[in-house]
Amino acid sequence: MRRRVVVLRNVQQIMGAIMTIEVVQKYDLLPGVDQKAYAELMKKVVAALLRAPGLVEIDARRNLLGSPQVRATSVWQCLADWEAAREHEELVALEVESRRHVTNMSVEIWGPSPLLTQPLRPER
C-alpha cells in the first residue's frame, strides 16, 4: 500500500495541482457480529474523521446484493490529508479495533478523470 501512495503522490505533483481524492473502503461484517458494538465503533470512527483536516465528506452504503456488504467513501482535499488522517493515533487504534467486526477489507484511492472533471446531471 505504501508504494501505491508514493506513486499517487508523484502523480499529484506532476499534474501540478492539488486534486481531491476519493477513498473507497469496502468490507464485510464478520458472521455473528455484535451489531450494537459495531454501530458504536462506527460512531467513533465518523467523529474522528469529521475532526480530520482536509476531509470534504464521508458517505456509507450497504450493498443490496451481498458482498462486500459495506462501502464507505471519504473525499479529501488532497492525498496528504488522507495520509495524515490514516496515520493519526486515534484512527489507527479504531482501525485495529474494527478488525474484531469486519473482514475482507479493501481500499481504493480515486482521483478525478481528465475527461470528466465534474459530475454531470441531466437538465430538468
C-alpha positions in Angstrom: 0.0 0.0 0.0 2.8 2.4 0.9 4.3 2.1 -2.7 0.9 2.9 -4.3 0.6 6.0 -2.1 4.0 7.2 -3.2 3.1 6.7 -6.8 -0.2 8.6 -6.3 1.7 11.5 -4.6 4.0 11.7 -7.6 1.0 11.8 -10.0 -0.4 14.7 -8.0 3.0 16.6 -8.2 3.3 16.0 -11.9 -0.3 17.3 -12.5 0.8 20.5 -10.7 -2.4 21.0 -8.8 -4.0 19.8 -5.6 -6.8 17.5 -6.5 -9.5 16.0 -4.4 -9.3 12.2 -3.9 -12.0 9.7 -3.0 -11.0 6.8 -0.7 -13.3 3.8 -1.0 -13.2 1.2 1.7 -15.2 -2.0 1.1 -15.7 -4.8 3.7 -17.9 -7.5 5.0 -19.2 -7.8 8.6 -18.0 -10.9 10.4 -20.7 -13.5 10.8 -22.5 -13.1 14.2 -21.0 -9.6 14.7 -22.4 -7.7 17.6 -24.4 -5.0 15.7 -24.6 -2.7 18.7 -20.8 -2.8 19.3 -20.2 -2.3 15.6 -22.6 0.7 15.5 -20.8 2.3 18.5 -17.4 1.8 16.8 -18.6 3.4 13.6 -19.9 6.4 15.6 -16.3 6.8 17.0 -14.8 6.4 13.5 -17.1 9.0 12.0 -16.5 11.5 14.8 -12.7 11.1 14.4 -12.9 11.5 10.6 -15.0 14.7 10.9 -12.3 16.2 13.0 -9.6 15.4 10.4 -8.2 18.3 8.5 -8.9 18.1 4.7 -12.0 15.9 4.9 -14.6 17.1 2.4 -17.3 14.5 3.1 -18.0 10.9 4.1 -20.7 8.5 3.0 -21.5 4.9 3.6 -23.7 2.4 1.7 -24.9 -1.1 2.2 -24.8 -3.5 -0.7 -28.3 -4.7 -1.6 -26.9 -7.7 -3.4 -24.4 -9.2 -1.0 -20.7 -8.9 -0.6 -18.9 -6.6 0.0 -21.6 -5.6 2.5 -20.3 -2.1 3.2 -18.8 0.6 1.0 -17.6 3.7 2.9 -16.4 6.6 0.8 -14.4 9.7 2.0 -13.5 12.7 -0.1 -10.3 14.6 0.8 -8.8 17.9 -0.3 -5.6 16.1 -1.2 -3.8 12.8 -0.8 -1.6 14.2 2.0 -4.7 15.0 4.1 -5.8 11.4 3.9 -2.3 10.1 4.6 -2.1 12.3 7.8 -5.5 11.1 8.9 -4.7 7.4 8.2 -1.6 7.8 10.5 -3.4 9.7 13.3 -3.1 7.7 16.5 -6.9 7.7 17.2 -7.8 6.5 13.7 -5.1 3.8 13.8 -6.5 2.5 17.1 -10.0 2.5 15.7 -8.9 0.6 12.6 -7.3 -2.0 14.8 -10.5 -2.3 16.8 -12.6 -2.6 13.6 -10.8 -5.9 12.8 -12.9 -7.5 15.5 -16.0 -6.6 13.5 -15.1 -6.7 9.8 -13.3 -8.9 7.2 -12.3 -8.8 3.5 -11.4 -5.1 3.7 -10.1 -3.4 0.6 -9.1 0.2 0.0 -9.2 2.1 -3.4 -8.0 5.6 -3.9 -9.6 7.5 -6.8 -8.6 10.8 -8.4 -10.5 12.9 -10.9 -10.9 11.9 -14.5 -9.1 14.1 -17.0 -12.0 13.6 -19.4 -14.9 14.2 -17.0 -13.7 16.6 -14.3 -17.1 17.5 -12.8 -20.2 15.4 -12.3 -22.8 15.8 -14.9 -26.5 15.8 -14.2 -29.4 15.9 -16.6 -31.1 19.2 -17.1 -34.6 19.2 -15.8 
